Structures are given as structure tokens and as C-alpha cells.
């Protein structure tokens, strides 16, 4: 019976090494039915989950393997690698700690130091490995401690020692960034990474060749976001839009906030005149990066296309705050079209434009035209010096519109207006509502504000909620929240030395990334360590 299990597992690991993850997973699960606590099964399934990009599942499975067989080095190193790959460096270091004497683990410690922006520490580790068997990998590590010429120098040093190492991939990736396709061709015989080969073929516009390579990769691993994205790129350039849409949609099923997929789908929908669907994708892009001018311009164009001038103007004014040029006539034409539907709102936008940009002659001319037109219709046009105060605040109008579109920064600013009673009646409840909408999108200032309101505002005081928001922000990496928690747990009423030290250490590592001895920069940390 044990021989049968070993044979099945050997076959499963062979499938895994050949990239046939589906078959490997099926065989591993068959063994688990017979032997529910087999460490190698959990280990293999964890590796497969990691390849699929399912981080939580990979951690759970590898933790089970380590729990059942704590002395198995390969399980612990695999778990450390998963933690390292996904940026949980503290847990990775805990797993690596028993094996720090090993050169391959030293190499990983160098990469972690590099990821934590501790370049001097990383250099020292890699330089210590230059005299050993891992010198090719050490030169590769040193390459990433530098930029441009030195990076290229160390990559070449590594390549001259070991032409079959990962360094070939790094060299090709480096040249792809610079679009130096001519030089890449000399490295192609050594390149084993099919994904990079396909990127090279896309770079020289051989989309059919790239698609053939990628089709094989999709069969091996249908969960690889990079492969699916490149398949979408090839199909789009071959003008096979339905197939391209299919691949980009699969990417979003695996990663709902994938920038490239949303942008490509918006572009494809625009070509097919499906403007409302394109707009949905651009709205997601706007939430992901509110400062991206290209996205905002595309959104405004679509909104004008679907005849929603008010929303389009909100986006145009957002672009003005980002110092985007060449918008004057777009805004003028948009306000004129809006005037035919809603004269009052058009007037507010025109006044707001002049208020914020009083030297803009086109804005002044438009306001004059609208005023003359209003007089000819027998209506009263306010000409007093304080006429802006007589209408609903324009700034509030467009902030409200941007907040309704899910723009986290606008939601935060609107919340501030309600909190302070600026241009609106003071309403802490409304402020909390908009702060929560903004915080739900991981906007740190909103999280900190919620922590502050629930801590200090008498009518809404809730210490438990306050602590929850500070903790949530701290877990996401917000330094101010981490420092607040460090102070909070040092207070007499809720003193907790371990928690105070934990959060203070987190904050100090971000504030002083190149410092190895944190006791030198913080007396509080020194005291807690003692």
C-alpha cells in the first residue's frame, strides 16, 4: 500500500515539475483520501496553490505540512518562500531562522533585506557569498542593489559564470524594459522562460508566434494572470476582440483590481461602441489611481458621449486640479450643452470655473454669454460681487459627484466639510458615513480620522471602534497608526509590553529602513526591549 502511495506521489511531483498542476493536484488529493495527514500531500498542494496565486490557501496547506512534520526542512523553507514572495517578511524570517547557516538561506535573507530597502545589508550578504558556490546568484543579487550601468555590469558577471541561471531572465527583462530587442536576440538560445519569450515576440510584433507559446502555458496553468493578460494583448492586436475580452475577463476573475485588464477592456468596449461598459472599467481605474490623467480624460469623453455633461464636467474640473492643459474649449462646449438641459446647474459650473480660475478669459466669456442669454429671456442674472455665495457651492457639487463615483479622496474631503461645517451644515454622522466609504478603499487618512472621531467626539465616542480603525490602518502599514498603537499599549490602563514593542518596531522599520539597531533611534524601543 505504501509503495502505491509513494508511486502516486512521485508521479504527482513529476507532473508538478512539468507544469501540469491540475494532474498533480488530482493525484495529491487521491493520496489524502487514503492518508489524510500525509505531509508531502500538503506540501505539494501548497506549492500548487502558490503557483496559482492563492496565497492564503498556500499558507494554510504548508502550515499543515510543517505542523505534522516540524523537522522537515523542505516544508519550512517552502513556507518561508511563500511568505517572502507575498511580502510577509517577518514570518519568512521566522521560518528561515533555524537554517541561517546555509548559503542558500543567506541568499534569501539578502533578497529580503533588498525588499525592505536595506541595500547596505543586502550588499554585505551578497558580497559574503561571492567566494562560494552561489557566486553567480550573489552577483545577480548585487545587480538589484544598483541601477543602470552597475546593474548591467553585475548581471553580465553572473551570466558569464552561469548561463543557465535565472540571470538570463533578468537580462531579458532588463532589455525588454528598454525595448532593446536587437540585443535580446543573442540571449534567446539560453532563455528557458516561455513567458519572456512571448513578451519578446510581442515586442517585435509577432503576435501569432507569441500566442502559440502562450496557448501552451494556459493549458499548463489556467490561473496565471500574466499569461492570460498577454493572451489578451495578442488577441487584441490580432483584432480578435471577443477572444481578447474573454482573456481579460478571466484576469479580473482572478484579480478584480488588475489595472491592465480594466484598461484593455475599457479600450475594447470603446472600439465596439459599448460606452456604458467602458465607463464602468474607467471608474474602477479612477478608484485605483485618482491621479491618472489618461483615465480621467477617457472617462470625461465617454460621459460626454452618453450625454451626461454634469458628470463629465466633474471629471474635467478634477483634471484642472491636476494641472491638465488644453481643457478650456472642452469645458466650454460641455457647459453650453448642459445649459440646454439644466440652465441652473450649467450656471453653477460656469461660476465655479470663473471662481477658481478668475484669469481664464474663455471662462469669463462663457459666463458673460450665459448672463446675456439669461437677460434676453427676461430672467434676473445676479451681478453682485458676492454672487457666488447665492448659489449652492460649486465645490461641493463636484466633490459630491466625484464621491458618488467612488473617488476615495473626494469622499474624504466631503467628510471633512461635514465634520467642520465648511459650506454645509455641520453633521458628524454624515462625516462618519463618508469617512467610512473612503476608508473602505484603504484610504489611510480616512481610517485615522475615524479612529480620532470615535476616540474624541463625545456623542460618537466608542473606544472599541476607535482601536479597531487604528489597528486596521496599522495592519495595512500606516506609520501614524502604528505609532498611535505603540503609545496606546504603553499607557498604564492597557499596558501591553509585547503589543507596544511590536507596533513600535513596525513603525521604526519604515521610518529608519537602513538602521539595524532600532534601540539607537528610539529610547522607548530600547526600554521595551530591556
C-alpha positions, 0 to 999 in steps of 0.5 A: 500500500505504501509503495502505491502511495509513494508511486502516486506521489512521485508521479504527482511531483513529476507532473508538478515539475512539468507544469501540469498542476491540475494532474498533480493536484488530482493525484495529491488529493487521491493520496489524502483520501487514503492518508489524510495527514500525509505531509508531502500531500500538503506540501505539494498542494501548497506549492500548487496553490502558490503557483496559482496565486492563492496565497492564503490557501498556500499558507494554510496547506504548508502550515499543515505540512510543517505542523505534522512534520516540524523537522522537515526542512523542505516544508519550512523553507517552502513556507518561508518562500511563500511568505517572502514572495507575498511580502510577509517578511517577518514570518519568512524570517521566522521560518528561515531562522533555524537554517541561517547557516546555509548559503542558500538561506543567506541568499534569501535573507539578502533578497529580503533585506533588498525588499525592505530597502536595506541595500547596505545589508543586502550588499554585505550578504551578497558580497559574503557569498561571492567566494562560494558556490552561489557566486553567480546568484550573489552577483545577480543579487548585487545587480538589484542593489544598483541601477543602470550601468552597475546593474548591467555590469553585475548581471553580465558577471553572473551570466558569464559564470552561469548561463543557465541561471535565472540571470538570463531572465533578468537580462531579458527583462532588463532589455525588454524594459528598454525595448532593446530587442536587437540585443535580446536576440543573442540571449534567446538560445539560453532563455528557458522562460516561455513567458519572456519569450512571448513578451519578446515576440510581442515586442517585435510584433509577432503576435501569432508566434507569441500566442502559440507559446502562450496557448501552451502555458494556459493549458499548463496553468489556467490561473496565471494572470500574466499569461492570460493578460498577454493572451489578451494583448495578442488577441487584441492586436490580432483584432480578435476582440471577443477572444481578447475580452474573454482573456481579460475577463478571466484576469479580473476573475482572478484579480478584480483590481488588475489595472491592465485588464480594466484598461484593455477592456475599457479600450475594447468596449470603446472600439465596439461602441459599448460606452456604458461598459467602458465607463464602468472599467474607467471608474474602477481605474479612477478608484485605483489611481485618482491621479491618472490623467489618461483615465480621467480624460477617457472617462470625461469623453465617454460621459460626454458621449452618453450625454451626461455633461454634469458628470463629465464636467466633474471629471474635467474640473478634477483634471484642472486640479491636476494641472491638465492643459488644453481643457478650456474649449472642452469645458466650454462646449460641455457647459453650453450643452448642459445649459440646454438641459439644466440652465441652473446647474450649467450656471453653477459650473460656469461660476465655479470655473470663473471662481477658481480660475478668475484669469481664464478669459474663455471662462469669463466669456462663457459666463458673460454669454450665459448672463446675456442669454439669461437677460434676453429671456427676461430672467434676473442674472445676479451681478453682485460681487458676492454672487457666488455665495447665492448659489449652492457651492460649486465645490461641493457639487463636484466633490459630491459627484466625484464621491458618488463615483467612488473617488476615495479622496473626494469622499474624504474631503466631503467628510471633512466639510461635514465634520467642520461645517465648511459650506454645509451644515455641520453633521458628524454622522454624515462625516462618519458615513463618508469617512467610512466609504473612503476608508473602505478603499484603504484610504489611510487618512480616512481610517485615522480620522475615524479612529480620532472621531470615535476616540474624541467626539463625545456623542460618537465616542466608542473606544472599541471602534476607535482601536479597531480603525487604528489597528486596521490602518496599522495592519495595512502599514500606516506609520501614524497608526502604528505609532498611535498603537505603540503609545496606546499599549504603553499607557498604564490602563492597557499596558501591553509590553509585547503589543507596544514593542511590536507596533513600535518596531513596525513603525521604526522599520519604515521610518529608519529602513537602513538602521539595524539597531532600532534601540539607537533611534528610539529610547522607548524601543530600547526600554521595551526591549530591556 
